[in-house]
């Protein structure tokens, strides 16, 4: 698939519609589509050509349940063939209800169980630092309800103490958390020393500006607030 014939942002709803049978997670998946698009289209240095390079950027989808939007964006960027989408979740398909890094090029972690992505991202950032790969950035996407998992709070503390300035956490806030946080989601990161930005999860320019905010010596948390479409 050449760049000239690849689908664009306007094609994502059609691509998502090719994957049926997981209505339970459709809203959760759709809430991530704009964040994913901005990351892969304007921020991350990871392509079908360089995804095995040591100095590539890493994207870790912690919110791995209901990955239809993720697969649609990977299709638009040439990692996945559009012909695979209608057969997703079939036994022989590479596209499962949770992403599998062993089966799909460009997928960094097998995810879906809540609370794993951010701790793995911290370890990845530490590993890259140890190898002297200081240009590579690590971005992980978590859900607001997922932050209820204690493993995330431990990772938030460690990332700031270690000064992981190549790490960005995107929290897609679609008001699905049952507990919440005093002062809001961003405050939870700020008190530990993160740089934070809270923006609309539908505003591509605002997302891009937030993702490219300089944060030397400190990790970055972007809270992307999303109101369901329709």
Backbone torsions as a table, in degrees:
resi	resn	phi	psi	omega
1	UNK	NA	122.2	-179.3
2	UNK	-87.1	160.6	179.8
3	UNK	-57.4	-37.2	-175.9
4	UNK	-64.8	-26.9	-175.8
5	UNK	-106.5	1.7	-179.8
6	UNK	-70.8	147.2	175.1
7	UNK	-64.1	158.0	176.7
8	UNK	-113.6	-170.3	-178.0
9	UNK	-57.4	-39.7	-177.4
10	UNK	-65.3	-16.5	-179.9
11	UNK	-89.5	-9.5	-174.1
12	UNK	-60.5	-43.1	177.8
13	UNK	-58.2	-39.3	178.4
14	UNK	-65.5	-42.4	179.7
15	UNK	-64.3	-42.1	178.2
16	UNK	-62.3	-37.3	-177.4
17	UNK	-67.0	-17.3	178.1
18	UNK	-73.5	-17.1	-178.7
19	UNK	-103.7	105.4	-175.5
20	UNK	-114.4	163.1	174.3
21	UNK	102.7	4.6	176.9
22	UNK	-131.9	54.7	-177.7
23	UNK	-59.4	-29.6	-179.1
24	UNK	-56.9	-38.0	-174.4
25	UNK	-105.8	7.8	-176.6
26	UNK	-61.8	-44.6	-179.2
27	UNK	-64.9	-40.3	178.8
28	UNK	-63.9	-39.8	179.2
29	UNK	-68.5	-44.0	-176.5
30	UNK	-64.5	-26.5	-179.3
31	UNK	-68.0	-16.6	-177.3
32	UNK	-97.4	-7.1	-165.5
33	UNK	-62.7	-40.6	-177.6
34	UNK	-72.0	-39.8	176.6
35	UNK	-61.2	-47.0	-179.9
36	UNK	-60.9	-42.3	-178.6
37	UNK	-63.4	-46.7	-179.4
38	UNK	-61.7	-42.2	179.9
39	UNK	-60.7	-51.6	-175.2
40	UNK	-76.5	-26.2	-177.3
41	UNK	-89.1	-29.4	-169.7
42	UNK	-132.3	-11.2	-171.0
43	UNK	-119.4	-54.3	-171.2
44	UNK	-77.8	138.9	171.4
45	UNK	-97.6	76.4	175.6
46	UNK	-148.2	126.3	-175.3
47	UNK	-138.1	169.0	175.0
48	UNK	-60.0	-21.9	-178.6
49	UNK	-84.9	-29.1	-173.5
50	UNK	-117.3	9.5	-170.5
51	UNK	-68.2	-9.4	174.5
52	UNK	-100.2	-3.8	-179.5
53	UNK	-70.4	140.7	-177.0
54	UNK	-63.8	-30.8	-175.5
55	UNK	-97.9	18.9	176.1
56	UNK	-70.1	162.0	167.4
57	UNK	-75.7	153.9	178.2
58	UNK	-116.9	132.3	172.3
59	UNK	-117.4	125.4	-178.8
60	UNK	-117.0	112.0	179.1
61	UNK	-86.4	97.7	176.2
62	UNK	-73.4	-35.8	178.6
63	UNK	-77.9	66.0	-169.5
64	UNK	-86.4	-9.3	177.4
65	UNK	-77.6	132.3	-177.5
66	UNK	69.6	60.7	-171.7
67	UNK	-88.9	27.0	-175.2
68	UNK	-59.7	-43.7	179.5
69	UNK	-64.6	-38.8	177.5
70	UNK	-59.7	-48.5	179.1
71	UNK	-63.7	-36.9	178.8
72	UNK	-63.6	-43.3	179.2
73	UNK	-67.6	-41.3	176.7
74	UNK	-61.6	-34.7	176.0
75	UNK	-65.8	-47.2	-179.7
76	UNK	-60.7	-29.1	-178.0
77	UNK	-96.2	5.9	171.0
78	UNK	91.3	5.6	178.0
79	UNK	-78.9	-29.6	-173.6
80	UNK	-129.1	143.4	174.8
81	UNK	-80.2	138.0	178.2
82	UNK	-58.6	-30.1	-179.0
83	UNK	-64.0	-19.9	179.6
84	UNK	-78.8	-23.2	-170.3
85	UNK	-61.3	-44.1	-178.2
86	UNK	-65.3	-18.0	-179.1
87	UNK	-99.2	12.2	-176.6
88	UNK	-59.4	145.1	-179.5
89	UNK	73.6	-1.1	171.2
90	UNK	-67.8	159.4	-176.7
91	UNK	-57.0	-40.5	-175.9
92	UNK	-88.7	-3.1	-175.8
93	UNK	-79.2	147.4	173.2
94	UNK	-77.8	-13.2	-174.4
95	UNK	-101.5	98.9	-179.2
96	UNK	-94.9	175.9	175.9
97	UNK	-65.6	-20.8	168.3
98	UNK	-123.7	140.7	179.4
99	UNK	-64.3	142.5	-179.0
100	UNK	-122.1	112.5	-176.3
101	UNK	-65.7	-21.2	-179.1
102	UNK	-79.3	-15.4	-174.0
103	UNK	-113.2	-20.8	-170.9
104	UNK	-124.8	116.4	178.2
105	UNK	-58.9	137.0	178.4
106	UNK	94.6	-14.4	177.8
107	UNK	-88.3	119.7	-174.0
108	UNK	-82.0	-35.2	-178.4
109	UNK	-137.5	149.5	169.9
110	UNK	-83.0	119.3	-169.7
111	UNK	-134.8	173.7	-179.6
112	UNK	142.1	-36.3	173.0
113	UNK	-74.7	126.0	-170.2
114	UNK	-68.6	143.8	173.5
115	UNK	93.9	8.2	-176.7
116	UNK	-98.0	-35.6	-169.2
117	UNK	-61.6	-47.0	-177.5
118	UNK	-66.3	-45.1	175.3
119	UNK	-60.0	-40.2	177.7
120	UNK	-64.8	-38.0	178.8
121	UNK	-63.4	-38.8	176.8
122	UNK	-62.1	-45.9	177.8
123	UNK	-62.7	-38.7	178.1
124	UNK	-63.6	-45.4	179.2
125	UNK	-62.7	-39.7	177.1
126	UNK	-65.6	-39.7	178.9
127	UNK	-64.9	-42.1	177.9
128	UNK	-63.6	-40.5	177.6
129	UNK	-61.3	-43.8	-179.0
130	UNK	-62.9	-30.7	179.7
131	UNK	-86.4	-2.7	-179.4
132	UNK	77.2	20.2	179.4
133	UNK	-94.7	75.5	-171.1
134	UNK	-82.8	-11.4	-179.3
135	UNK	-83.9	-24.5	-176.1
136	UNK	-73.9	132.2	174.5
137	UNK	-105.2	152.1	179.5
138	UNK	-118.8	124.1	179.8
139	UNK	-122.8	130.5	175.3
140	UNK	-124.5	144.3	-179.7
141	UNK	-113.8	123.3	178.4
142	UNK	-123.8	161.8	175.3
143	UNK	-95.5	158.7	-178.9
144	UNK	-64.2	-40.5	178.6
145	UNK	-67.0	-30.5	-179.7
146	UNK	-63.1	-25.9	-179.9
147	UNK	-66.1	-11.9	174.7
148	UNK	-65.8	-20.5	179.7
149	UNK	-70.9	130.3	-176.2
150	UNK	-62.6	-28.5	-179.8
151	UNK	-60.2	-31.7	178.3
152	UNK	-66.6	-39.7	-177.5
153	UNK	-68.4	-36.1	174.3
154	UNK	-64.0	-41.5	-179.8
155	UNK	-66.6	-37.4	178.2
156	UNK	-59.6	-42.9	-180.0
157	UNK	-65.3	-49.4	-176.0
158	UNK	-63.5	-43.0	-177.6
159	UNK	-58.3	-42.2	-179.9
160	UNK	-70.9	-42.1	-179.5
161	UNK	-62.8	-31.8	-179.4
162	UNK	-88.4	-2.6	178.1
163	UNK	61.7	45.8	-174.6
164	UNK	-80.5	80.5	-175.2
165	UNK	-80.4	1.7	171.5
166	UNK	-98.4	8.2	-178.0
167	UNK	-107.2	130.6	172.7
168	UNK	-125.9	131.9	172.6
169	UNK	-111.5	126.8	175.2
170	UNK	-103.5	122.3	176.4
171	UNK	-106.0	112.1	175.5
172	UNK	-83.1	110.7	-175.2
173	UNK	-100.6	98.1	175.8
174	UNK	-110.9	27.7	174.7
175	UNK	59.0	38.8	-179.7
176	UNK	-101.6	-4.0	179.7
177	UNK	-72.2	142.2	179.0
178	UNK	-93.4	-16.2	-176.2
179	UNK	-104.2	-50.5	-178.6
180	UNK	78.9	177.3	-176.1
181	UNK	-138.2	133.1	176.8
182	UNK	-57.9	126.1	-179.3
183	UNK	85.7	-4.4	178.3
184	UNK	98.1	168.8	-176.5
185	UNK	-62.2	-46.4	-176.9
186	UNK	-58.1	-36.4	-178.6
187	UNK	-61.6	-35.1	179.4
188	UNK	-59.4	-36.5	178.2
189	UNK	-80.2	-40.0	-176.1
190	UNK	-60.4	-41.1	-176.5
191	UNK	-66.1	-18.7	178.0
192	UNK	-95.5	-4.2	175.1
193	UNK	107.2	9.7	176.9
194	UNK	-79.5	151.4	163.9
195	UNK	-81.1	136.4	-177.1
196	UNK	-129.6	152.0	172.2
197	UNK	-140.1	134.4	175.6
198	UNK	-117.0	121.7	-175.3
199	UNK	-140.6	170.3	173.0
200	UNK	-69.4	131.8	177.7
201	UNK	-76.4	2.7	176.2
202	UNK	-109.1	-11.6	-174.6
203	UNK	-92.8	105.0	-173.5
204	UNK	-64.7	-41.4	-179.8
205	UNK	-67.2	-40.4	178.7
206	UNK	-66.2	-39.5	176.8
207	UNK	-63.0	-45.9	-179.8
208	UNK	-60.5	-44.9	179.3
209	UNK	-62.1	-39.9	179.3
210	UNK	-65.9	-43.1	-178.6
211	UNK	-66.3	-28.4	-177.0
212	UNK	-100.2	12.9	175.4
213	UNK	-62.8	126.0	176.3
214	UNK	-62.6	136.9	178.9
215	UNK	-147.4	59.8	-177.9
216	UNK	-60.3	131.0	176.4
217	UNK	79.3	-0.9	-176.9
218	UNK	-141.7	144.2	173.9
219	UNK	-71.4	162.1	-177.0
220	UNK	-116.8	132.9	172.7
221	UNK	-116.3	124.8	176.4
222	UNK	-111.5	117.5	176.7
223	UNK	-94.9	114.0	-178.0
224	UNK	-102.7	104.3	-176.1
225	UNK	-83.6	125.8	-173.1
226	UNK	-126.2	125.1	169.2
227	UNK	-97.8	132.1	-178.9
228	UNK	-54.9	140.2	177.6
229	UNK	-73.4	154.0	178.2
230	UNK	79.8	NA	NA
